[in-house]
Amino acid sequence: MKVLNDTHNIEYGKNPDVAVKAPGRFHLIGEHSWFFKDKTLSMAVDLPVYVAVSKRDDLSLKFYFHQLNERKKSSISALKLKKEDRWANVIKAIISGFISMGYDLYGMDITIYSEILPSAGFGITSAIKCAAAKAISELFDFNCNEQQLLQVIERGNRRFLQTNNYIADNYSALFAKKDNLIITDHNKNTWDYVPFNFEDKKIFLVDTKVPRVSVWNEETLFEPQNALLLGDLRENKNNAYGGWQYVNSVTDINEELSVVSEDIRRKLLCIIREHNDLLEARDGLEKVDFFKFARAVNHSHESMRDMYNISCPEIDWILKRVSELEPNLEMITNPVSCGRITGKGFGRCLYAIIRKSDEEKFMKKINEFEKIFQYHPEVYEVVPSEGTVVVKD
């Protein structure tokens, strides 16, 4: 807290009135299934973003991102989306969300403090939004409840930034619980928790620094007729988590998907597999059965690689090495480690969950990766963390 106060004070000549911390996050399974009202399994992690704010006596807005050493400015009366404002647009979007809901705002001095930059992914942009929303609510004594904060963020995304509003991103950053993963149900707009109790494991996020290259347009899959097809393949089951699951009849699935191209069929099959993998992963977490959890994670990556077509050779190379940390071939069906590509982009980031005793071997493989591919990845060891909170002195 002291470094945040000092940073804000040096920039603006006064301490912040409110400071808020929000976590980074990554999605383990299901981040591509939101359009189909499916589920996403996510983990908020200890890559914190801090947003500090103080009131001004005018309508001016001043923004400072400490690690970038960049400054932007605007005003309450002239909020505009400007390409050159990049990260500041994110906070302007939140301010716009409050204004659109009828809240009266005044000028502010705002500091962002984050060791991880938004360009890395890992939910940093979402964390900035959530921290800013909570900080502004506290600063002006709006006392926003959960649904009001979510509405502010949604309006900022849709109306100001003109982007989709990914509720799994928002739920993870706002509502996560320490030592738990969070499951977003896109059909019910609800979230749930499942404990992560694998004490002999370590979790690593890897930014491979491989440039993201879109090999196909994901929007082509997000068509109403495709959602209807998958909807027809659901069956209600009281004993299934969430109350339903996809039919498991290959004949029924093939018949239902026979009306689309082979490419679309494979990607819709991948959505079905993702849902099944998420349920399996959750069951493994609930039963503290790492083998079951790891099989689901590894299977999900295979789907992303072979059917959804978003992985890349560099990520696949690292994950292959993760699978080889245990040399005993008898452990293939009971994996002691797992990993998967993560994020909405095409390539770049992955997560790996390995035995603590394998950390040195894992880092040696990362060094090999650098020599072979000539990219210089960033590796972060993380733990499941809490959601957005006000930081006290």
RAWO-V31978 format. One record per pair of residues at least 6 apart in sequence whose C-alpha atoms are under 6 Angstrom apart, sorted by the first residue. I is the first residue (numbers start at 1). J is the second residue. Records with the same first field share a line. If there is no record, write none. Layout:
I=J + J
//
This chain:
5=15
9=15
16=52 + 53 + 54
17=53 + 54
18=52 + 53
19=51 + 52 + 390 + 391
20=50 + 51 + 131 + 135 + 389 + 390 + 391
21=49 + 50 + 131 + 388 + 389
22=48 + 49 + 127 + 131 + 387 + 388
23=44 + 45 + 46 + 47 + 48 + 127 + 173 + 387
24=44 + 45 + 47 + 48 + 122 + 123 + 124
25=43 + 44 + 45 + 122 + 123
26=42 + 43 + 122
27=41 + 42
28=41 + 42
29=40 + 41
30=40 + 274
31=40
34=186
36=227
37=186 + 187
38=186
39=184 + 185 + 186
40=183 + 184
41=182 + 183
42=181 + 182
43=181 + 384
44=172 + 384 + 385
45=382 + 383 + 384 + 385
46=382 + 385
49=114
50=112 + 113
51=111 + 112 + 131
52=110 + 111
53=109 + 110
54=108 + 109
55=108
56=107 + 108
58=107
59=75 + 76 + 106 + 107
60=75 + 107
61=73 + 74 + 75 + 107 + 108
62=73 + 109
63=71 + 72 + 73 + 110 + 111
64=70 + 71 + 111
65=111 + 112
66=113
93=156 + 160
94=153 + 156
96=156
97=152 + 155 + 156
98=152
118=124 + 125
127=173
137=143
154=165
157=163 + 165
168=184
173=387
174=387 + 388
175=387
176=386 + 387
177=386
178=384 + 385 + 386
179=196 + 384
180=194 + 195 + 196 + 384
181=193 + 194
182=192 + 193
183=191 + 192
184=191
200=355 + 356
201=354 + 355 + 356
202=353 + 354 + 356
203=352 + 353 + 381 + 382
204=351 + 352 + 380 + 381
205=350 + 351 + 379 + 380
206=349 + 350 + 378 + 379
207=348 + 349 + 377 + 378
208=348 + 349 + 377
209=348 + 377
210=348
212=346 + 347
213=346
214=346
233=246 + 247
234=245 + 246 + 247
235=244 + 245
236=243 + 244
237=243 + 244
257=265
266=307
267=307 + 308
270=303
277=296
280=296
281=293 + 296
284=292 + 293
291=334 + 335
294=338
298=338
301=340
304=310
305=311
310=346
311=347
312=347
337=353 + 354
338=352 + 353
339=351 + 352
340=350 + 351
341=349 + 350
342=349 + 350
370=376
//
